[in-house]
């Protein structure tokens, strides 16, 4: 049977003010899951509290979004950091969100790594193993949301930790199913119609094409919609409308 639903996730709480959170909240009616910055690469006590409250009101699945503690570079630069220190940092960030979630009577559902840490874990199986083992030990109730067909998924499957396979509507893939680097021409898909085509292929398991024009076929559990795109609200609204037209429900 054709698939009739998909989870749409968005990374939120990455601003500095209540105004930033209000902008995020305008995206929430059109998605089913959000990952909230925990104060490492972005976010603060105010944005965490407001993001949790807004996400709870919109009945979203809510997760932690830890990254390198490097707000100056928004967590998008790889850091040379001892693995034990990195694991403690990620643990501490998730704990910050967990404590805030407890105050607001919110149940967290997942962890999604951010930016350079997300990419570094997918490129380094030892780092992926270390992060997955820490999450499995300290937060066994939280699923890991990560790149489909890559190292973190393999680590999670190996120890039986629940994993959500993430796909990207606005990023081209390499022939091996990994994401094409952002600095490669054509790696980011700007045209909405092309984003929608790739989204529908990832939902239905239909063939689509890599950045090198090779056919790819795989499915994902969740599609990422980038919340830091200045047109994120419009994209989210248009995506919901298009998926409804295709008889696909957005839900976690």
C-alpha positions, -999 to 999 in steps of 0.1 A, spaced: 0 0 0 12 36 -7 24 54 23 -2 80 36 18 99 62 52 114 70 69 131 99 81 167 92 108 179 116 122 214 121 152 226 142 139 255 163 147 276 194 179 287 177 173 324 182 180 347 211 147 364 219 109 360 224 105 375 189 126 347 174 104 321 192 73 338 179 86 334 144 93 297 151 58 293 164 44 304 131 60 273 115 47 249 141 11 244 127 26 229 96 51 204 111 49 174 134 82 174 152 108 199 164 143 197 178 150 225 203 185 240 207 198 234 242 222 263 247 253 248 230 254 262 195 223 284 202 195 290 225 191 302 261 169 298 291 142 321 276 141 305 242 141 270 256 111 277 278 92 295 251 100 269 225 88 241 248 56 260 256 48 267 219 56 232 208 34 217 236 6 240 225 9 227 189 12 191 201 45 184 184 69 156 191 98 174 209 134 166 210 168 179 221 191 195 196 227 195 210 258 206 190 293 218 195 293 246 222 304 272 197 277 299 193 301 322 175 300 298 146 265 285 152 279 250 157 287 247 121 325 244 125 341 211 136 360 214 169 390 195 180 377 183 214 384 153 235 357 127 231 350 125 268 346 162 270 323 162 239 301 135 254 298 154 287 288 186 267 262 167 247 249 151 279 247 184 297 228 200 268 202 173 267 199 175 305 192 213 303 163 206 279 151 176 300 149 197 332 130 224 314 107 199 298 100 185 333 90 219 345 66 223 317 52 188 319 65 180 284 78 145 274 108 145 252 108 121 223 142 122 206 177 136 202 190 152 169 226 163 167 232 197 152 254 211 123 290 201 123 285 175 151 258 158 130 281 157 100 312 147 120 294 118 137 282 105 103 318 107 89 334 90 119 320 56 130 340 57 163 325 91 172 290 78 161 294 47 184 305 69 214 276 93 210 250 65 205 263 45 235 261 76 257 225 84 246 216 47 250 230 46 285 218 80 298 186 87 278 173 52 267 138 66 262 149 91 235 150 80 199 179 93 178 169 113 147 197 111 122 208 107 86 194 77 68 219 51 56 248 65 76 271 59 106 248 69 135 220 47 121 244 18 119 256 24 155 220 26 168 209 -5 150 239 -24 163 229 -19 199 191 -19 193 185 18 201 154 32 184 163 54 154 144 77 131 158 79 95 160 115 84 158 127 48 162 162 34 139 179 10 163 207 1 197 189 -2 211 169 -30 226 135 -22 258 118 -33 257 84 -51 263 66 -17 232 82 -2 252 107 19 244 144 17 264 164 -8 285 190 9 269 225 11 299 241 -6 294 220 -37 275 238 -65 239 225 -67 240 209 -33 212 230 -19 178 228 -37 162 263 -39 132 257 -61 101 245 -41 88 222 -69 121 203 -69 120 201 -31 85 186 -33 96 161 -59 124 148 -37 101 148 -6 75 127 -23 102 103 -36 116 99 0 81 92 13 71 68 -13 104 51 -21 103 63 -57 135 69 -77 151 103 -76 186 115 -87 219 122 -69 238 154 -75 257 134 -101 225 124 -118 226 87 -106 193 71 -96 187 66 -59 158 48 -41 153 48 -3 127 59 22 129 79 54 109 82 86 111 120 89 118 149 65 138 179 77 125 214 70 152 240 78 138 265 103 166 290 97 155 295 61 141 331 59 111 316 40 106 287 63 70 296 72 60 299 35 78 266 26 61 248 55 27 260 46 32 252 9 46 217 18 16 209 40 -8 220 12 10 199 -14 12 168 8 -25 171 15 -32 173 -22 -11 141 -25 -32 125 3 -2 124 27 -8 134 63 19 151 83 22 134 117 49 120 140 
